């Protein structure tokens, strides 16, 4: 069914859509995990940004020392922000791509490379692996999303 748009009633039977749903689910869960990692670092480093978050550590001046930034918390936050900037477009464009009728093998390649690149990017970010590792993993994921967007536009507008 190459080049044929999937009907909404057939989505669950569409192998490409199921593959997309699987890999989108994986990267969305990974992005959600970044919230937990950030919270973990906030709690273990006692570095909070809201006064009410310091209430369990005392009141008044004694709690104010916990209103601070921490390098580990900020690194996790930046990794999470990078996920938001890259995974959200992947999900939107990936959905359109899955509906544009690509070959299953090509779609799987796109979805797997993106997912692997984002997982590697997270490890590179959190473990402070020297560049260009993190930058390359970002570029690979970004290129995959761009490739899918090109395919969608080519299919929809006959570019």
C-alpha positions in Angstrom: 0.0 0.0 0.0 2.9 2.3 -0.6 1.9 5.9 -1.3 -1.7 5.3 -0.1 -3.1 7.4 2.7 -4.3 5.3 5.7 -7.9 5.5 6.7 -8.6 6.3 10.3 -10.6 3.1 10.8 -7.6 1.1 9.6 -5.0 2.7 11.8 -4.8 -0.1 14.3 -4.2 -2.6 11.4 -1.6 -0.3 9.8 1.9 -1.7 10.6 3.5 1.6 10.1 1.1 3.4 12.4 1.6 0.7 15.1 5.4 1.1 14.7 5.0 4.8 15.1 2.8 4.4 18.1 5.4 2.1 19.7 8.4 4.4 19.2 6.5 7.6 19.9 5.4 5.9 23.2 9.0 5.1 24.0 10.4 8.6 23.5 7.4 10.2 25.3 8.0 7.9 28.3 11.7 8.8 28.1 10.8 12.5 28.1 8.5 11.9 31.1 11.4 10.2 32.9 13.4 13.4 32.6 10.9 15.0 34.9 11.5 12.4 37.5 15.3 12.7 37.1 15.0 16.5 37.5 12.9 16.0 40.7 15.4 13.4 42.0 18.3 15.9 41.6 16.2 18.7 43.1 15.5 16.6 46.2 18.9 15.0 46.6 20.8 18.3 46.0 18.2 20.3 48.0 18.0 22.9 45.2 14.5 24.3 44.8 13.1 27.3 42.9 9.8 27.8 44.8 9.6 28.8 48.5 6.8 26.3 49.2 9.1 23.5 48.0 11.5 24.2 50.9 8.8 24.0 53.7 9.9 20.5 54.8 13.4 21.9 55.4 12.4 24.6 57.9 10.8 28.0 57.7 12.0 31.6 57.1 15.7 32.2 56.7 16.6 28.5 57.4 14.6 27.4 54.3 15.9 30.2 52.0 19.3 28.5 51.6 17.5 25.8 49.6 16.2 28.4 47.1 19.2 28.0 44.7 20.3 26.5 41.5 22.4 23.4 41.2 24.5 22.3 38.2 23.1 18.8 38.2 19.5 20.0 38.4 20.2 22.5 35.6 21.8 19.8 33.4 18.7 17.6 33.8 16.4 20.5 33.1 18.3 21.4 29.9 18.1 17.8 28.8 14.4 17.8 29.4 13.9 21.0 27.5 15.9 19.6 24.6 13.5 16.6 24.6 10.6 18.9 24.5 12.1 20.8 21.5 12.8 17.6 19.6 10.3 14.9 20.7 7.2 17.0 20.3 8.0 17.8 16.6 8.9 14.1 16.0 5.5 13.0 17.3 3.6 15.5 15.1 5.6 15.0 12.0 6.0 11.3 12.7 2.2 10.9 12.8 1.8 12.7 9.5 4.6 10.6 8.1 3.0 7.3 9.3 -0.2 8.4 7.6 1.6 9.3 4.3 2.0 5.6 3.4 5.8 4.9 3.7 7.3 1.5 3.3 7.4 -0.3 6.7 11.2 -0.9 6.5 11.8 2.8 5.8 9.5 3.9 8.6 11.1 1.6 11.1 14.5 2.9 10.2 13.3 6.5 10.8 11.6 5.6 14.1 14.4 3.4 15.4 17.2 5.9 14.5 15.3 8.8 16.2 14.6 6.8 19.3 18.2 5.6 19.6 19.5 9.1 19.0 17.3 10.6 21.7 18.2 7.9 24.3 21.9 8.3 23.5 21.4 12.1 23.7 20.0 11.8 27.2 22.9 9.6 28.4 25.4 12.0 26.8 23.7 15.0 28.5 23.3 13.5 32.0 26.8 11.9 32.1 28.4 15.0 30.5 30.0 12.9 27.8 32.4 15.2 25.9 31.3 16.8 22.6 30.7 16.0 19.8 28.7 13.0 21.1 25.7 14.9 22.3 25.7 17.3 19.3 25.9 14.4 16.9 23.1 12.5 18.6 21.0 15.6 18.4 21.8 16.1 14.7 20.9 12.5 13.9 17.5 12.8 15.5 16.9 16.2 14.0 17.8 14.9 10.5 15.4 12.0 10.9 12.5 14.4 11.8 13.5 16.6 8.8 13.6 13.6 6.5 10.1 12.6 7.6 8.8 16.1 7.1 10.3 16.2 3.6 8.5 12.9 2.8 5.2 14.3 4.1 5.5 17.4 2.0 6.6 15.4 -1.0 3.6 13.1 -0.7 1.1 15.8 0.1 2.2 18.5 -2.3 3.9 16.3 -4.8 7.2 18.1 -4.5 
